[in-house]
Amino acid sequence: MIFKAFYQEDKTRSPRRETTKVLYLDLDVTDTREGVILARELLAANTDYHVEFIDSLSDEAVEYEKENGGLEITSF
């Protein structure tokens, strides 16, 4: 499943919509809940980001992101 994570690069500042960034993770999980937990663990272990929100993407959303959003999978 592919997950989209919204984050702030700086944990010391309050989150601002204007500085929110996105990354995509391709995780080998069976359900969304398991994927969100694993994504949070990976991001906590490998980055200093303030993670705001993580959600799985449907096949249609993945296609849309590929066409319009420049989907690039992040790996750790």
PDB file of N, CA, C and O in Angstrom:
ATOM      1  N   MET A   1       0.844  -1.182   0.000  1.00  0.00           N
ATOM      2  CA  MET A   1       0.000   0.000   0.000  1.00  0.00           C
ATOM      3  C   MET A   1       0.887   1.241   0.000  1.00  0.00           C
ATOM      4  O   MET A   1       1.976   1.256   0.574  1.00  0.00           O
ATOM      5  N   ILE A   2       0.389   2.271  -0.656  1.00  0.00           N
ATOM      6  CA  ILE A   2       1.106   3.543  -0.676  1.00  0.00           C
ATOM      7  C   ILE A   2       0.442   4.495   0.310  1.00  0.00           C
ATOM      8  O   ILE A   2      -0.780   4.635   0.347  1.00  0.00           O
ATOM      9  N   PHE A   3       1.283   5.141   1.103  1.00  0.00           N
ATOM     10  CA  PHE A   3       0.821   6.078   2.124  1.00  0.00           C
ATOM     11  C   PHE A   3       1.372   7.465   1.838  1.00  0.00           C
ATOM     12  O   PHE A   3       2.500   7.624   1.371  1.00  0.00           O
ATOM     13  N   LYS A   4       0.553   8.457   2.127  1.00  0.00           N
ATOM     14  CA  LYS A   4       0.929   9.856   1.952  1.00  0.00           C
ATOM     15  C   LYS A   4       1.053  10.468   3.340  1.00  0.00           C
ATOM     16  O   LYS A   4       0.107  10.440   4.128  1.00  0.00           O
ATOM     17  N   ALA A   5       2.224  11.022   3.632  1.00  0.00           N
ATOM     18  CA  ALA A   5       2.480  11.621   4.942  1.00  0.00           C
ATOM     19  C   ALA A   5       2.672  13.124   4.787  1.00  0.00           C
ATOM     20  O   ALA A   5       3.482  13.578   3.980  1.00  0.00           O
ATOM     21  N   PHE A   6       1.922  13.881   5.563  1.00  0.00           N
ATOM     22  CA  PHE A   6       2.062  15.334   5.606  1.00  0.00           C
ATOM     23  C   PHE A   6       2.927  15.667   6.814  1.00  0.00           C
ATOM     24  O   PHE A   6       2.700  15.147   7.906  1.00  0.00           O
ATOM     25  N   TYR A   7       3.919  16.533   6.621  1.00  0.00           N
ATOM     26  CA  TYR A   7       4.840  16.809   7.720  1.00  0.00           C
ATOM     27  C   TYR A   7       5.400  18.225   7.649  1.00  0.00           C
ATOM     28  O   TYR A   7       5.320  18.905   6.626  1.00  0.00           O
ATOM     29  N   GLN A   8       5.972  18.643   8.780  1.00  0.00           N
ATOM     30  CA  GLN A   8       6.730  19.882   8.887  1.00  0.00           C
ATOM     31  C   GLN A   8       8.185  19.475   9.107  1.00  0.00           C
ATOM     32  O   GLN A   8       8.457  18.528   9.844  1.00  0.00           O
ATOM     33  N   GLU A   9       9.111  20.176   8.478  1.00  0.00           N
ATOM     34  CA  GLU A   9      10.519  19.827   8.645  1.00  0.00           C
ATOM     35  C   GLU A   9      11.065  20.217  10.011  1.00  0.00           C
ATOM     36  O   GLU A   9      12.046  19.635  10.475  1.00  0.00           O
ATOM     37  N   ASP A  10      10.442  21.192  10.658  1.00  0.00           N
ATOM     38  CA  ASP A  10      10.955  21.718  11.921  1.00  0.00           C
ATOM     39  C   ASP A  10       9.978  21.421  13.061  1.00  0.00           C
ATOM     40  O   ASP A  10       8.851  21.916  13.054  1.00  0.00           O
ATOM     41  N   LYS A  11      10.399  20.623  14.030  1.00  0.00           N
ATOM     42  CA  LYS A  11       9.536  20.277  15.165  1.00  0.00           C
ATOM     43  C   LYS A  11       9.377  21.422  16.154  1.00  0.00           C
ATOM     44  O   LYS A  11       8.437  21.422  16.949  1.00  0.00           O
ATOM     45  N   THR A  12      10.277  22.395  16.118  1.00  0.00           N
ATOM     46  CA  THR A  12      10.262  23.453  17.130  1.00  0.00           C
ATOM     47  C   THR A  12       9.257  24.551  16.838  1.00  0.00           C
ATOM     48  O   THR A  12       8.938  25.339  17.728  1.00  0.00           O
ATOM     49  N   ARG A  13       8.750  24.624  15.620  1.00  0.00           N
ATOM     50  CA  ARG A  13       7.783  25.658  15.258  1.00  0.00           C
ATOM     51  C   ARG A  13       6.387  25.066  15.161  1.00  0.00           C
ATOM     52  O   ARG A  13       6.220  23.874  14.899  1.00  0.00           O
ATOM     53  N   SER A  14       5.408  25.895  15.372  1.00  0.00           N
ATOM     54  CA  SER A  14       4.020  25.461  15.210  1.00  0.00           C
ATOM     55  C   SER A  14       3.758  25.138  13.745  1.00  0.00           C
ATOM     56  O   SER A  14       4.257  25.835  12.861  1.00  0.00           O
ATOM     57  N   PRO A  15       2.987  24.094  13.477  1.00  0.00           N
ATOM     58  CA  PRO A  15       2.678  23.743  12.091  1.00  0.00           C
ATOM     59  C   PRO A  15       1.952  24.878  11.373  1.00  0.00           C
ATOM     60  O   PRO A  15       1.067  25.525  11.932  1.00  0.00           O
ATOM     61  N   ARG A  16       2.352  25.102  10.122  1.00  0.00           N
ATOM     62  CA  ARG A  16       1.693  26.093   9.272  1.00  0.00           C
ATOM     63  C   ARG A  16       1.371  25.420   7.946  1.00  0.00           C
ATOM     64  O   ARG A  16       2.199  24.704   7.382  1.00  0.00           O
ATOM     65  N   ARG A  17       0.189  25.654   7.467  1.00  0.00           N
ATOM     66  CA  ARG A  17      -0.233  25.039   6.213  1.00  0.00           C
ATOM     67  C   ARG A  17       0.734  25.366   5.081  1.00  0.00           C
ATOM     68  O   ARG A  17       1.013  24.522   4.229  1.00  0.00           O
ATOM     69  N   GLU A  18       1.238  26.581   5.076  1.00  0.00           N
ATOM     70  CA  GLU A  18       2.115  27.033   4.000  1.00  0.00           C
ATOM     71  C   GLU A  18       3.441  26.280   3.956  1.00  0.00           C
ATOM     72  O   GLU A  18       4.091  26.240   2.911  1.00  0.00           O
ATOM     73  N   THR A  19       3.846  25.692   5.057  1.00  0.00           N
ATOM     74  CA  THR A  19       5.133  24.986   5.089  1.00  0.00           C
ATOM     75  C   THR A  19       4.975  23.469   5.184  1.00  0.00           C
ATOM     76  O   THR A  19       5.959  22.754   5.377  1.00  0.00           O
ATOM     77  N   THR A  20       3.752  22.980   5.049  1.00  0.00           N
ATOM     78  CA  THR A  20       3.518  21.537   5.085  1.00  0.00           C
ATOM     79  C   THR A  20       4.080  20.900   3.820  1.00  0.00           C
ATOM     80  O   THR A  20       3.865  21.394   2.713  1.00  0.00           O
ATOM     81  N   LYS A  21       4.795  19.810   3.997  1.00  0.00           N
ATOM     82  CA  LYS A  21       5.362  19.062   2.875  1.00  0.00           C
ATOM     83  C   LYS A  21       4.772  17.660   2.882  1.00  0.00           C
ATOM     84  O   LYS A  21       4.128  17.244   3.845  1.00  0.00           O
ATOM     85  N   VAL A  22       5.004  16.939   1.791  1.00  0.00           N
ATOM     86  CA  VAL A  22       4.420  15.610   1.619  1.00  0.00           C
ATOM     87  C   VAL A  22       5.504  14.636   1.183  1.00  0.00           C
ATOM     88  O   VAL A  22       6.405  14.983   0.421  1.00  0.00           O
ATOM     89  N   LEU A  23       5.399  13.416   1.680  1.00  0.00           N
ATOM     90  CA  LEU A  23       6.214  12.333   1.142  1.00  0.00           C
ATOM     91  C   LEU A  23       5.350  11.085   1.044  1.00  0.00           C
ATOM     92  O   LEU A  23       4.321  10.965   1.709  1.00  0.00           O
ATOM     93  N   TYR A  24       5.792  10.162   0.200  1.00  0.00           N
ATOM     94  CA  TYR A  24       5.032   8.942  -0.061  1.00  0.00           C
ATOM     95  C   TYR A  24       5.868   7.737   0.347  1.00  0.00           C
ATOM     96  O   TYR A  24       7.074   7.692   0.103  1.00  0.00           O
ATOM     97  N   LEU A  25       5.221   6.770   0.965  1.00  0.00           N
ATOM     98  CA  LEU A  25       5.875   5.538   1.387  1.00  0.00           C
ATOM     99  C   LEU A  25       5.120   4.345   0.813  1.00  0.00           C
ATOM    100  O   LEU A  25       3.891   4.303   0.861  1.00  0.00           O
ATOM    101  N   ASP A  26       5.849   3.382   0.274  1.00  0.00           N
ATOM    102  CA  ASP A  26       5.256   2.137  -0.208  1.00  0.00           C
ATOM    103  C   ASP A  26       5.580   1.064   0.825  1.00  0.00           C
ATOM    104  O   ASP A  26       6.724   0.624   0.939  1.00  0.00           O
ATOM    105  N   LEU A  27       4.564   0.647   1.577  1.00  0.00           N
ATOM    106  CA  LEU A  27       4.768  -0.278   2.687  1.00  0.00           C
ATOM    107  C   LEU A  27       4.052  -1.599   2.437  1.00  0.00           C
ATOM    108  O   LEU A  27       2.954  -1.631   1.881  1.00  0.00           O
ATOM    109  N   ASP A  28       4.684  -2.674   2.850  1.00  0.00           N
ATOM    110  CA  ASP A  28       4.120  -4.013   2.698  1.00  0.00           C
ATOM    111  C   ASP A  28       3.297  -4.344   3.944  1.00  0.00           C
ATOM    112  O   ASP A  28       3.781  -4.994   4.871  1.00  0.00           O
ATOM    113  N   VAL A  29       2.048  -3.885   3.946  1.00  0.00           N
ATOM    114  CA  VAL A  29       1.144  -4.090   5.081  1.00  0.00           C
ATOM    115  C   VAL A  29      -0.201  -4.593   4.567  1.00  0.00           C
ATOM    116  O   VAL A  29      -0.495  -4.514   3.374  1.00  0.00           O
ATOM    117  N   THR A  30      -1.012  -5.113   5.490  1.00  0.00           N
ATOM    118  CA  THR A  30      -2.302  -5.673   5.088  1.00  0.00           C
ATOM    119  C   THR A  30      -3.473  -4.719   5.277  1.00  0.00           C
ATOM    120  O   THR A  30      -4.509  -4.878   4.632  1.00  0.00           O
ATOM    121  N   ASP A  31      -3.321  -3.726   6.156  1.00  0.00           N
ATOM    122  CA  ASP A  31      -4.415  -2.771   6.332  1.00  0.00           C
ATOM    123  C   ASP A  31      -3.876  -1.370   6.633  1.00  0.00           C
ATOM    124  O   ASP A  31      -2.698  -1.192   6.942  1.00  0.00           O
ATOM    125  N   THR A  32      -4.758  -0.396   6.536  1.00  0.00           N
ATOM    126  CA  THR A  32      -4.380   1.004   6.696  1.00  0.00           C
ATOM    127  C   THR A  32      -3.842   1.290   8.088  1.00  0.00           C
ATOM    128  O   THR A  32      -2.839   1.989   8.229  1.00  0.00           O
ATOM    129  N   ARG A  33      -4.482   0.769   9.103  1.00  0.00           N
ATOM    130  CA  ARG A  33      -4.050   1.040  10.482  1.00  0.00           C
ATOM    131  C   ARG A  33      -2.617   0.578  10.711  1.00  0.00           C
ATOM    132  O   ARG A  33      -1.809   1.304  11.291  1.00  0.00           O
ATOM    133  N   GLU A  34      -2.310  -0.616  10.261  1.00  0.00           N
ATOM    134  CA  GLU A  34      -0.958  -1.158  10.394  1.00  0.00           C
ATOM    135  C   GLU A  34       0.047  -0.291   9.626  1.00  0.00           C
ATOM    136  O   GLU A  34       1.162  -0.061  10.094  1.00  0.00           O
ATOM    137  N   GLY A  35      -0.353   0.182   8.454  1.00  0.00           N
ATOM    138  CA  GLY A  35       0.519   1.022   7.641  1.00  0.00           C
ATOM    139  C   GLY A  35       0.800   2.373   8.265  1.00  0.00           C
ATOM    140  O   GLY A  35       1.928   2.863   8.208  1.00  0.00           O
ATOM    141  N   VAL A  36      -0.216   2.981   8.860  1.00  0.00           N
ATOM    142  CA  VAL A  36      -0.035   4.282   9.512  1.00  0.00           C
ATOM    143  C   VAL A  36       0.927   4.138  10.690  1.00  0.00           C
ATOM    144  O   VAL A  36       1.796   4.986  10.894  1.00  0.00           O
ATOM    145  N   ILE A  37       0.773   3.073  11.455  1.00  0.00           N
ATOM    146  CA  ILE A  37       1.667   2.835  12.596  1.00  0.00           C
ATOM    147  C   ILE A  37       3.101   2.634  12.111  1.00  0.00           C
ATOM    148  O   ILE A  37       4.029   3.233  12.655  1.00  0.00           O
ATOM    149  N   LEU A  38       3.286   1.794  11.093  1.00  0.00           N
ATOM    150  CA  LEU A  38       4.625   1.540  10.557  1.00  0.00           C
ATOM    151  C   LEU A  38       5.227   2.807   9.962  1.00  0.00           C
ATOM    152  O   LEU A  38       6.412   3.076  10.157  1.00  0.00           O
ATOM    153  N   ALA A  39       4.431   3.585   9.242  1.00  0.00           N
ATOM    154  CA  ALA A  39       4.924   4.831   8.652  1.00  0.00           C
ATOM    155  C   ALA A  39       5.394   5.793   9.735  1.00  0.00           C
ATOM    156  O   ALA A  39       6.458   6.397   9.603  1.00  0.00           O
ATOM    157  N   ARG A  40       4.619   5.942  10.802  1.00  0.00           N
ATOM    158  CA  ARG A  40       5.029   6.818  11.921  1.00  0.00           C
ATOM    159  C   ARG A  40       6.331   6.335  12.547  1.00  0.00           C
ATOM    160  O   ARG A  40       7.203   7.142  12.868  1.00  0.00           O
ATOM    161  N   GLU A  41       6.467   5.020  12.723  1.00  0.00           N
ATOM    162  CA  GLU A  41       7.695   4.469  13.298  1.00  0.00           C
ATOM    163  C   GLU A  41       8.891   4.734  12.392  1.00  0.00           C
ATOM    164  O   GLU A  41       9.956   5.123  12.872  1.00  0.00           O
ATOM    165  N   LEU A  42       8.727   4.527  11.082  1.00  0.00           N
ATOM    166  CA  LEU A  42       9.813   4.785  10.133  1.00  0.00           C
ATOM    167  C   LEU A  42      10.219   6.255  10.126  1.00  0.00           C
ATOM    168  O   LEU A  42      11.407   6.577  10.145  1.00  0.00           O
ATOM    169  N   LEU A  43       9.236   7.135  10.098  1.00  0.00           N
ATOM    170  CA  LEU A  43       9.535   8.565  10.068  1.00  0.00           C
ATOM    171  C   LEU A  43      10.189   9.022  11.368  1.00  0.00           C
ATOM    172  O   LEU A  43      11.098   9.852  11.339  1.00  0.00           O
ATOM    173  N   ALA A  44       9.749   8.502  12.490  1.00  0.00           N
ATOM    174  CA  ALA A  44      10.348   8.871  13.782  1.00  0.00           C
ATOM    175  C   ALA A  44      11.793   8.391  13.872  1.00  0.00           C
ATOM    176  O   ALA A  44      12.648   9.090  14.416  1.00  0.00           O
ATOM    177  N   ALA A  45      12.066   7.211  13.346  1.00  0.00           N
ATOM    178  CA  ALA A  45      13.409   6.640  13.431  1.00  0.00           C
ATOM    179  C   ALA A  45      14.390   7.258  12.440  1.00  0.00           C
ATOM    180  O   ALA A  45      15.596   7.266  12.686  1.00  0.00           O
ATOM    181  N   ASN A  46      13.881   7.778  11.316  1.00  0.00           N
ATOM    182  CA  ASN A  46      14.771   8.217  10.242  1.00  0.00           C
ATOM    183  C   ASN A  46      14.760   9.710   9.947  1.00  0.00           C
ATOM    184  O   ASN A  46      15.560  10.178   9.137  1.00  0.00           O
ATOM    185  N   THR A  47      13.874  10.466  10.583  1.00  0.00           N
ATOM    186  CA  THR A  47      13.798  11.906  10.317  1.00  0.00           C
ATOM    187  C   THR A  47      13.565  12.670  11.613  1.00  0.00           C
ATOM    188  O   THR A  47      13.282  12.086  12.659  1.00  0.00           O
ATOM    189  N   ASP A  48      13.689  13.976  11.520  1.00  0.00           N
ATOM    190  CA  ASP A  48      13.338  14.861  12.636  1.00  0.00           C
ATOM    191  C   ASP A  48      12.041  15.601  12.333  1.00  0.00           C
ATOM    192  O   ASP A  48      11.784  16.656  12.914  1.00  0.00           O
ATOM    193  N   TYR A  49      11.224  15.067  11.437  1.00  0.00           N
ATOM    194  CA  TYR A  49      10.004  15.735  11.004  1.00  0.00           C
ATOM    195  C   TYR A  49       8.919  15.702  12.075  1.00  0.00           C
ATOM    196  O   TYR A  49       8.852  14.788  12.897  1.00  0.00           O
ATOM    197  N   HIS A  50       8.079  16.722  12.039  1.00  0.00           N
ATOM    198  CA  HIS A  50       6.848  16.746  12.827  1.00  0.00           C
ATOM    199  C   HIS A  50       5.751  16.225  11.896  1.00  0.00           C
ATOM    200  O   HIS A  50       5.297  16.949  11.009  1.00  0.00           O
ATOM    201  N   VAL A  51       5.326  14.986  12.092  1.00  0.00           N
ATOM    202  CA  VAL A  51       4.334  14.363  11.212  1.00  0.00           C
ATOM    203  C   VAL A  51       2.950  14.835  11.624  1.00  0.00           C
ATOM    204  O   VAL A  51       2.554  14.707  12.783  1.00  0.00           O
ATOM    205  N   GLU A  52       2.218  15.383  10.657  1.00  0.00           N
ATOM    206  CA  GLU A  52       0.879  15.893  10.925  1.00  0.00           C
ATOM    207  C   GLU A  52      -0.197  14.842  10.679  1.00  0.00           C
ATOM    208  O   GLU A  52      -1.106  14.670  11.491  1.00  0.00           O
ATOM    209  N   PHE A  53      -0.087  14.134   9.542  1.00  0.00           N
ATOM    210  CA  PHE A  53      -1.159  13.224   9.139  1.00  0.00           C
ATOM    211  C   PHE A  53      -0.600  12.203   8.164  1.00  0.00           C
ATOM    212  O   PHE A  53       0.249  12.529   7.335  1.00  0.00           O
ATOM    213  N   ILE A  54      -1.076  10.964   8.263  1.00  0.00           N
ATOM    214  CA  ILE A  54      -0.696   9.897   7.337  1.00  0.00           C
ATOM    215  C   ILE A  54      -1.964   9.169   6.933  1.00  0.00           C
ATOM    216  O   ILE A  54      -2.814   8.871   7.772  1.00  0.00           O
ATOM    217  N   ASP A  55      -2.090   8.881   5.625  1.00  0.00           N
ATOM    218  CA  ASP A  55      -3.251   8.136   5.153  1.00  0.00           C
ATOM    219  C   ASP A  55      -2.849   7.284   3.959  1.00  0.00           C
ATOM    220  O   ASP A  55      -1.906   7.611   3.237  1.00  0.00           O
ATOM    221  N   SER A  56      -3.573   6.190   3.759  1.00  0.00           N
ATOM    222  CA  SER A  56      -3.326   5.347   2.593  1.00  0.00           C
ATOM    223  C   SER A  56      -3.997   5.971   1.375  1.00  0.00           C
ATOM    224  O   SER A  56      -4.983   6.699   1.491  1.00  0.00           O
ATOM    225  N   LEU A  57      -3.443   5.672   0.212  1.00  0.00           N
ATOM    226  CA  LEU A  57      -4.006   6.186  -1.031  1.00  0.00           C
ATOM    227  C   LEU A  57      -4.690   5.062  -1.801  1.00  0.00           C
ATOM    228  O   LEU A  57      -4.177   3.946  -1.879  1.00  0.00           O
ATOM    229  N   SER A  58      -5.843   5.366  -2.362  1.00  0.00           N
ATOM    230  CA  SER A  58      -6.528   4.409  -3.233  1.00  0.00           C
ATOM    231  C   SER A  58      -5.765   4.334  -4.556  1.00  0.00           C
ATOM    232  O   SER A  58      -4.909   5.175  -4.830  1.00  0.00           O
ATOM    233  N   ASP A  59      -6.073   3.336  -5.368  1.00  0.00           N
ATOM    234  CA  ASP A  59      -5.424   3.212  -6.674  1.00  0.00           C
ATOM    235  C   ASP A  59      -5.672   4.448  -7.529  1.00  0.00           C
ATOM    236  O   ASP A  59      -4.783   4.900  -8.251  1.00  0.00           O
ATOM    237  N   GLU A  60      -6.887   4.992  -7.447  1.00  0.00           N
ATOM    238  CA  GLU A  60      -7.222   6.191  -8.213  1.00  0.00           C
ATOM    239  C   GLU A  60      -6.410   7.392  -7.731  1.00  0.00           C
ATOM    240  O   GLU A  60      -5.946   8.198  -8.538  1.00  0.00           O
ATOM    241  N   ALA A  61      -6.241   7.506  -6.428  1.00  0.00           N
ATOM    242  CA  ALA A  61      -5.459   8.613  -5.867  1.00  0.00           C
ATOM    243  C   ALA A  61      -3.990   8.491  -6.262  1.00  0.00           C
ATOM    244  O   ALA A  61      -3.335   9.498  -6.528  1.00  0.00           O
ATOM    245  N   VAL A  62      -3.474   7.274  -6.302  1.00  0.00           N
ATOM    246  CA  VAL A  62      -2.088   7.064  -6.724  1.00  0.00           C
ATOM    247  C   VAL A  62      -1.914   7.510  -8.172  1.00  0.00           C
ATOM    248  O   VAL A  62      -0.944   8.193  -8.501  1.00  0.00           O
ATOM    249  N   GLU A  63      -2.844   7.128  -9.033  1.00  0.00           N
ATOM    250  CA  GLU A  63      -2.767   7.540 -10.435  1.00  0.00           C
ATOM    251  C   GLU A  63      -2.827   9.056 -10.565  1.00  0.00           C
ATOM    252  O   GLU A  63      -2.075   9.640 -11.345  1.00  0.00           O
ATOM    253  N   TYR A  64      -3.706   9.695  -9.815  1.00  0.00           N
ATOM    254  CA  TYR A  64      -3.814  11.155  -9.837  1.00  0.00           C
ATOM    255  C   TYR A  64      -2.502  11.796  -9.386  1.00  0.00           C
ATOM    256  O   TYR A  64      -2.011  12.725 -10.028  1.00  0.00           O
ATOM    257  N   GLU A  65      -1.939  11.308  -8.296  1.00  0.00           N
ATOM    258  CA  GLU A  65      -0.681  11.868  -7.788  1.00  0.00           C
ATOM    259  C   GLU A  65       0.447  11.682  -8.797  1.00  0.00           C
ATOM    260  O   GLU A  65       1.285  12.569  -8.957  1.00  0.00           O
ATOM    261  N   LYS A  66       0.476  10.533  -9.481  1.00  0.00           N
ATOM    262  CA  LYS A  66       1.504  10.298 -10.499  1.00  0.00           C
ATOM    263  C   LYS A  66       1.382  11.306 -11.632  1.00  0.00           C
ATOM    264  O   LYS A  66       2.387  11.823 -12.119  1.00  0.00           O
ATOM    265  N   GLU A  67       0.153  11.585 -12.051  1.00  0.00           N
ATOM    266  CA  GLU A  67      -0.076  12.494 -13.167  1.00  0.00           C
ATOM    267  C   GLU A  67       0.107  13.957 -12.787  1.00  0.00           C
ATOM    268  O   GLU A  67       0.612  14.742 -13.590  1.00  0.00           O
ATOM    269  N   ASN A  68      -0.294  14.336 -11.579  1.00  0.00           N
ATOM    270  CA  ASN A  68      -0.343  15.750 -11.223  1.00  0.00           C
ATOM    271  C   ASN A  68       0.571  16.175 -10.077  1.00  0.00           C
ATOM    272  O   ASN A  68       0.968  17.339 -10.008  1.00  0.00           O
ATOM    273  N   GLY A  69       0.900  15.279  -9.203  1.00  0.00           N
ATOM    274  CA  GLY A  69       1.616  15.675  -8.003  1.00  0.00           C
ATOM    275  C   GLY A  69       3.080  15.295  -7.967  1.00  0.00           C
ATOM    276  O   GLY A  69       3.782  15.639  -7.016  1.00  0.00           O
ATOM    277  N   GLY A  70       3.551  14.602  -8.968  1.00  0.00           N
ATOM    278  CA  GLY A  70       4.938  14.186  -8.952  1.00  0.00           C
ATOM    279  C   GLY A  70       5.243  13.172  -7.868  1.00  0.00           C
ATOM    280  O   GLY A  70       6.175  13.359  -7.087  1.00  0.00           O
ATOM    281  N   LEU A  71       4.471  12.109  -7.814  1.00  0.00           N
ATOM    282  CA  LEU A  71       4.632  11.081  -6.791  1.00  0.00           C
ATOM    283  C   LEU A  71       6.021  10.456  -6.869  1.00  0.00           C
ATOM    284  O   LEU A  71       6.394   9.880  -7.892  1.00  0.00           O
ATOM    285  N   GLU A  72       6.779  10.572  -5.787  1.00  0.00           N
ATOM    286  CA  GLU A  72       8.079   9.923  -5.659  1.00  0.00           C
ATOM    287  C   GLU A  72       8.084   9.165  -4.338  1.00  0.00           C
ATOM    288  O   GLU A  72       7.868   9.749  -3.277  1.00  0.00           O
ATOM    289  N   ILE A  73       8.330   7.877  -4.410  1.00  0.00           N
ATOM    290  CA  ILE A  73       8.330   7.041  -3.215  1.00  0.00           C
ATOM    291  C   ILE A  73       9.621   7.279  -2.430  1.00  0.00           C
ATOM    292  O   ILE A  73      10.717   7.235  -2.989  1.00  0.00           O
ATOM    293  N   THR A  74       9.478   7.530  -1.139  1.00  0.00           N
ATOM    294  CA  THR A  74      10.626   7.697  -0.250  1.00  0.00           C
ATOM    295  C   THR A  74      10.937   6.353   0.388  1.00  0.00           C
ATOM    296  O   THR A  74      10.031   5.641   0.822  1.00  0.00           O
ATOM    297  N   SER A  75      12.214   6.008   0.443  1.00  0.00           N
ATOM    298  CA  SER A  75      12.596   4.767   1.117  1.00  0.00           C
ATOM    299  C   SER A  75      13.679   5.065   2.147  1.00  0.00           C
ATOM    300  O   SER A  75      14.487   5.977   1.978  1.00  0.00           O
ATOM    301  N   PHE A  76      13.675   4.285   3.202  1.00  0.00           N
ATOM    302  CA  PHE A  76      14.655   4.447   4.276  1.00  0.00           C
ATOM    303  C   PHE A  76      15.503   3.198   4.375  1.00  0.00           C
ATOM    304  O   PHE A  76      16.395   3.122   5.219  1.00  0.00           O
TER     305      PHE A  76
END
